[in-house]
Amino acid sequence: MYAFNYQRPDSVAAAGSALGGSDDGKFLAGGMTLLPTMKQRLASPSDLIDLSGIGDLVGIDDNGDGVVIRAMTTHAAVASSSLVQAKIPALAALAEGIGDPAVRNRGTIGGSVANNDPAADYPAACLGLGATIVTNQREISADDFFTGLFETALGEDELITAIRFPSATKAAYQKFDNPASRYAIVGVFVAQTAGGARVAVTGASQDGVFRAGEMEQALSGNWSSDAVANIAVPADGLNADIHASAAYRAHLVTTMAKRAVAAAG
Ligand SMILES: Cc1cc2nc3c(=O)[nH]c(=O)nc-3n(C[C@H](O)[C@H](O)[C@H](O)COP(=O)(O)OP(=O)(O)OC[C@H]3O[C@@H](n4cnc5c(N)ncnc54)[C@H](O)[C@@H]3O)c2cc1C
């Protein structure tokens, strides 16, 4: 790890100016992704702006239509939240399936969404439910937020403060995970929302999380596993690695979508 300056501001405004005042600073949330990359010398920020001193960034609120989860809320807190379990049980179940207890008790929703790993789970929930990412500068719809592999619409010194999830009539997430890390080899989040059916796929594409339009159309007409059973996403552009070929991932997308629709009831 290279040397860096460490700061621990106690407000969102102070965190924004600390990052703005640094040469090449980075926000530190749970550190579950950033610290390992620094240890491997794949990242060497001039400053680490630790967000753990900002109380306003922790917590889960009921906003009538759904829930608002503040950025520094851990995966474990989302998984065990009675509010999330009541309003969007599929989201609590998804959080319960992230990594292992150590990762769930340190890793945060803001860090996961800002990092946008192509095999991460939360991006599928954000896109699957049509969430809104709230930052210290604006609000961004999930459809506009995830822009590619480890890429998002976030500006240089933009800080995610919360994510607003609308409830869905029906929703579920199914993933075929990597047995060691539990990252999604393929994960599919389905939801029946006020705006129609939404199907979001993570782990599969070289460009990160995406919506499966043909499946959404089929489910909008007929919410059943059969409706998606014969719909295949093209293998072109899907990941191929030691865990699974592109063709196998394409097969898994349909299988996980069928299971998720069945699980959603
Ligand atoms: C062994 C292991 C297994 C894992 N398994 C899974 C899994 O199954 N599924 C899964 O989805 N993930 C998995 N993860 C990743 C985990 O969820 C991390 O918690 C997550 O990727 C990053 O969150 P963090 O809070 O640790 O962020 P950090 O590591 O602190 O930060 C990640 C990046 O986001 C930026 N950032 C952090 N917070 C903000 C913010 N509020 N606004 C703007 N930028 C911000 C940081 O600057 C950094 O670039 C795993 C990680 C490990 C180590």
The ligand as a MOL file (V3000), in Angstrom:
LIG
                    3D

  0  0  0     0  0            999 V3000
M  V30 BEGIN CTAB
M  V30 COUNTS 53 58 0 0 0
M  V30 BEGIN ATOM
M  V30 1 C -14.5950 -11.6810 0.0200 0
M  V30 2 C -15.6040 -10.7290 -0.5780 0
M  V30 3 C -16.8030 -11.2270 -1.0750 0
M  V30 4 C -17.7510 -10.3590 -1.6490 0
M  V30 5 N -18.9180 -10.8810 -2.1440 0
M  V30 6 C -19.8340 -10.0370 -2.6850 0
M  V30 7 C -21.0800 -10.5500 -3.1900 0
M  V30 8 O -21.3940 -11.7410 -3.1020 0
M  V30 9 N -21.9410 -9.6740 -3.7500 0
M  V30 10 C -21.6760 -8.3310 -3.8320 0
M  V30 11 O -22.5050 -7.5710 -4.3590 0
M  V30 12 N -20.5060 -7.8050 -3.3480 0
M  V30 13 C -19.6090 -8.6320 -2.7800 0
M  V30 14 N -18.4350 -8.0990 -2.2710 0
M  V30 15 C -18.1980 -6.6350 -2.3300 0
M  V30 16 C -18.8310 -5.9470 -1.1280 0
M  V30 17 O -20.1880 -5.8770 -1.2700 0
M  V30 18 C -18.2700 -4.5290 -0.9040 0
M  V30 19 O -18.8110 -4.1520 0.2880 0
M  V30 20 C -18.6600 -3.4870 -1.9190 0
M  V30 21 O -18.2070 -3.8310 -3.1760 0
M  V30 22 C -17.9930 -2.1380 -1.6200 0
M  V30 23 O -18.5850 -1.5620 -0.5000 0
M  V30 24 P -17.7180 -0.8630 0.6330 0
M  V30 25 O -18.6590 -0.1770 1.5430 0
M  V30 26 O -16.8250 -1.8750 1.2290 0
M  V30 27 O -16.9430 0.2500 -0.1960 0
M  V30 28 P -15.3390 0.7220 -0.3380 0
M  V30 29 O -14.5850 -0.5130 -0.5900 0
M  V30 30 O -15.0290 1.5420 0.8510 0
M  V30 31 O -15.5040 1.6560 -1.5970 0
M  V30 32 C -15.7350 1.1220 -2.9010 0
M  V30 33 C -15.6500 2.2640 -3.9240 0
M  V30 34 O -16.7990 3.1000 -3.8210 0
M  V30 35 C -16.4430 4.4760 -3.4940 0
M  V30 36 N -17.4620 4.9230 -2.5270 0
M  V30 37 C -17.7630 4.3340 -1.3340 0
M  V30 38 N -18.8270 4.9380 -0.7700 0
M  V30 39 C -19.2080 5.9270 -1.6290 0
M  V30 40 C -20.2800 6.8910 -1.6180 0
M  V30 41 N -21.1690 6.9740 -0.5970 0
M  V30 42 N -20.3690 7.7500 -2.6670 0
M  V30 43 C -19.4920 7.7150 -3.6940 0
M  V30 44 N -18.4480 6.7970 -3.7720 0
M  V30 45 C -18.3370 5.9260 -2.7550 0
M  V30 46 C -15.0460 4.3800 -2.9160 0
M  V30 47 O -14.3230 5.5730 -3.1140 0
M  V30 48 C -14.4630 3.1980 -3.7110 0
M  V30 49 O -14.0280 3.6570 -4.9940 0
M  V30 50 C -17.4800 -8.9460 -1.6990 0
M  V30 51 C -16.2630 -8.4400 -1.1820 0
M  V30 52 C -15.3430 -9.3010 -0.6130 0
M  V30 53 C -14.0570 -8.7310 -0.0620 0
M  V30 END ATOM
M  V30 BEGIN BOND
M  V30 1 1 1 2
M  V30 2 1 2 3
M  V30 3 2 2 52
M  V30 4 2 3 4
M  V30 5 1 4 5
M  V30 6 1 4 50
M  V30 7 2 5 6
M  V30 8 1 6 7
M  V30 9 1 6 13
M  V30 10 2 7 8
M  V30 11 1 7 9
M  V30 12 1 9 10
M  V30 13 2 10 11
M  V30 14 1 10 12
M  V30 15 2 12 13
M  V30 16 1 13 14
M  V30 17 1 14 15
M  V30 18 1 14 50
M  V30 19 1 15 16
M  V30 20 1 16 17
M  V30 21 1 16 18
M  V30 22 1 18 19
M  V30 23 1 18 20
M  V30 24 1 20 21
M  V30 25 1 20 22
M  V30 26 1 22 23
M  V30 27 1 23 24
M  V30 28 2 24 25
M  V30 29 1 24 26
M  V30 30 1 24 27
M  V30 31 1 27 28
M  V30 32 2 28 29
M  V30 33 1 28 30
M  V30 34 1 28 31
M  V30 35 1 31 32
M  V30 36 1 32 33
M  V30 37 1 33 34
M  V30 38 1 33 48
M  V30 39 1 34 35
M  V30 40 1 35 36
M  V30 41 1 35 46
M  V30 42 1 36 37
M  V30 43 1 36 45
M  V30 44 2 37 38
M  V30 45 1 38 39
M  V30 46 1 39 40
M  V30 47 2 39 45
M  V30 48 1 40 41
M  V30 49 2 40 42
M  V30 50 1 42 43
M  V30 51 2 43 44
M  V30 52 1 44 45
M  V30 53 1 46 47
M  V30 54 1 46 48
M  V30 55 1 48 49
M  V30 56 2 50 51
M  V30 57 1 51 52
M  V30 58 1 52 53
M  V30 END BOND
M  V30 END CTAB
M  END
